[in-house]
């Protein structure tokens, strides 16, 4: 079974609107962390946001927030007030276990912001 | 931005030749990683290092070896390159701090990537 699943096809959103990018995960470890990265067309990987399995509140970083639903094993990224510069590939990743530093990535979602 | 550089940034090589990619960091982070990125696969871990001379295999380690003789450098070697190793290679670093709270490991920071083409 895939550890991280990102199944949405290419996503489109109108500038200034909000968009949700889906991510589901699979783990039996009670301690884990979930990450979102952005990869623009220039190719670099940019860290956006982190959610720990024991965090009581959903993570937020500026226009990014993480809709963490532990029982459903989902960690959806919400981008508010989309900007043209948000057009990129977005990857969800998971770290399992406290002593493990390795990340497992999903296959990514392409987001296109329309003017 | 984390101080991570990769060299070379682009390389074209022939099947059967050895290739070494270098990752250099100025952050003094303990953990270093090599990933490859291919369409439809996301990023997959090749090898990682948890300290000088301490390395371990990742998900797709066949055909690759690594070495870390200094904290700041992590080398990825393709002993005999094959066309299936054509990919974009990313190096990443992270610092891990084991705390009493469940939030312990920090995010990974990525280098700019190396585009490798094996003809």
Interface residues (C-beta under 8 A of the other chain):
Chain A: X4 X31 X33 X35 X37 X43 X44 X45 X47 X50 X52 X53 X54 X55 X91 X93 X95 X98 X99 X100 X101 X102 X103 X104 X105 X106 X107 X108
Chain B: X31 X33 X35 X40 X41 X42 X43 X44 X45 X48 X50 X58 X59 X88 X90 X92 X94 X96 X98 X101 X102 X103 X104 X105 X107 X108 X109 X110 X112 X113
